[in-house]
Amino acid sequence: AVAAAAAAARALPGVESVEVRDPDAGLDELRRLQGFGEALDAIGDNPLPHVLVIAPTAAADGAAVTALADAAGAIDGVDFVQYDLAWRQRLDAVLALASRVAWVAGVLLALGALLVVGNTIRLDVAARADEIAIVQLLGGTDGFVRRPFLYAGAWYGLFAALVAIGGAWLAWAALTGPVARLAETYGTAQALAGPGWAAQCAVLAAGIVLGWLGAWAAVGRQLAQGRPR
């Protein structure tokens, strides 16, 4: 009956894994909890049932997990389904808020990087104003004048992106331990994931583009003043 219930649970949509825990494993887990040792020693037979621990897929939202819990309760032989819906809803709300804050902070930091690179290039342009004027008098086009500053802006953006990635890894190293200990208090083994390769490549590309745009805007202001006469 336990094997049939486990097979039926694995066949449900949105199920990542199903773990079967026999009564002895449940009793050992309960015995490890503080204050239950003497009480369990006084019990003759093991009163605990078999337990199916069903893990939903990572893409399942709150509604999908609720439907999964209802479907699991309809399996033959299942007497009780425990699902902390309120805790899941609070977690989803916290994650949604954290995601929104991360996006807002990312946009603000991107604008800050754009302004910093643009101001740096503007100072460089101002320091080489006479050189630019001579190049323009000799027939240099706007694209010719702008090109070296665009390269410099792209390099500034690349270096800034590398610093940002390094800071993200330092933050991961500082937080991974506390997050793992917090997850253990909830009976899970979740770990904080560091920046993936796709995210790091996206940050590098974004840094180069922002540096290039900042340099384009800064040089454009100088070129907008017109050629010297």
N, C-alpha and C positions, 0 to 999 in steps of 0.2 A: 504493500500500500504506500509506503514511503517512497519507494522508487518510482511508482506510477505518478504520485503527486509531484515529485521532482521533475519527471519528464514532461508533465503537463505544464509546469511552471516555466521550464526552458523553452517551451513552444509558444509562450505568450509573446506578443509583439513588444518591443522596447526593452527586452531583458538582456543584460550584459552577461550575467553569470548567476548560477544558483548553487549555494553551498548547503550541504546537508549536515546538520549537527545532531548526533544521537544524544540520548539522555545522559550518558556518562560524561560526554564533553560539556554539556550544559551544567551538570553538577560540579565538575571540576572548575569551571569558570565562576560559578556562584560561590564556591568554597574560597576562591582567591579574594573575594570581596571581604573587606574588614567587617567583623561582627557576625558573620554567618557560619563560621567554622563549628562552634559548639552546637548551634541549632541543627546543622546538617548531620552532625554525629548522632544526634538523638533520633533521627529518622531511620527507620528500618529499610524500607524499599525506596527506590528512586521514584519520586512522583512526577518528574519532569517528562514532557513529551518530546518527540522528534521536532526539530525546528528547521525550516527552510529559510535561509538568508538570501533574499532576492536582491540583486544589484541592478538597477536600471542603467540604460545606456547614458553616456555623458550628454547626449543631445536632447534627452527627455526633459521637458519642462514640467511645471507643477501639475498642470492638467493631465499630462500624459502619465505621470507617476500616480496620480489619484486614480485614473482609469486602470492602471496596472494593479494597484492595490485591490480595487473592486473585482477585477478578473481573477486575481489570486484567491480571493475569498470564496469564489464560486467553484474552486477545484474540489473534487471529491476527497474527503478526508481532512480538509482544512477547517479547523474549528475557530481560529482567531487570527486576524491580521493586524499587526501593529505598524502604524505609519504615522510619523509625527508631521502632520500636515502644517500645523501652525509654525513649527520650527522651520520647515522647508519654505514656507511663504516669507518668513522673516529673512531667511538666508537669501532668497531670490531678490528681495527688496534691497538688502545690503549690497549684493553683487551688482544690481542695476545702478544703484547710487554710485558705487565705486567706479563702475564703467563710465558713467556720465562725467564724474569728476575727472577721471583720467583723460577723457576726450577734451574737456574744457582746458585742463592743464596743458595738454599737448598742443592745442591751438594757440594758447597764450605763449608757450615756449617757442613755438614755430615763428610767431610774429616777433618775439624778442630776438630770436636768432637772425631773422630777416633785417631788423633794424640795426642790430650790432654789426653785422657784416656790411650793410649798406653804409653805416657811419664810418667804419674802418676804411672801406674803399673810397669814400668821399674825402677823407683826410689824405689818402694816398694820391687821389686825383688833384687835390689842392696843392700838394707838395710838388707835383709834376706838371703844374699848369703851364709853365713856360715851355717845357718840353713838348707838351701837347700842342701848344700854339705853333711851335716851329714845325712840327710834323704836319699840321693842317696847312701852313703856308707852303710847304713843299708838295702839297697835293694829296696828303694822306686822307683816306676816306674815314667816315665815322666808324665803319666796321673795323678798319685797321687800328684806329685809336682805341676802340672799345675792347678788342680781343684780349690783350694781355690782362686787363682788369677783370674780365670775365673768368679767365683762367685762375687768377688769384682768388676771386670770390668762390669759385668751385673748390679750391683747395682749403680755404677757410671753412667752408661748410663741411667738407669731408673730415677735417680735424675736429670740428665741433661734434659731428656725429660719432666719431670714435670716442671722444670724451664722454658723450651721453651713454654709449653702450658700456663703457667701463664703469660709469656710475651706476647703471642698472645692475651690473654684475656684483658690484660692491653692496648694493642694497639687498640683492638676493642672498649674498653670503651672510649679511647681518640678520636677515629676517627668517631664513629657512629653518633655523633651529627653534625659535619661538613658535613659528607656525606649526611645526611638527609636534611640539609638546602640546599646543592647544588642540590639535586634532586628536591626540591621544586621550584627552579628557572627554571627548565625545565618542570614544571607542572606534575611531577610524585611523587609517594610516596614510592620510593625505599629506602630500609634500608640496611646497611652493615651487612652481616651475620657473626656470630662468628664461631669459629671452631666447626664442628659437632662431634658427638660421633665417627663416623668412622674415621675421621681425627685424633682425639685425640688418639684413640686406635692404629692407624698406627704410630703415632709419638712415643708412648710408646714402641711399638714393635721395631721400628727402633732404638731407643735409646739403648734398651737392646742388640740388635744384634751388633750395632757398638761398644758398650762397651765390649762385649764378644770378638769380632774380635780384638780390640785393645789390650786386655789382652793376647789373644792367640799369637799375634805377639811379644809382649814384652817378654813374658815368653819363647817363642821359641828361641829368641836370646840367652837367658841364657842357655837353654838346649843344644843349638847347640855347646856350648863350650866343651861339653862332660862331662862325670862323673869324679869326682876327683879320683886320684889314691893314 
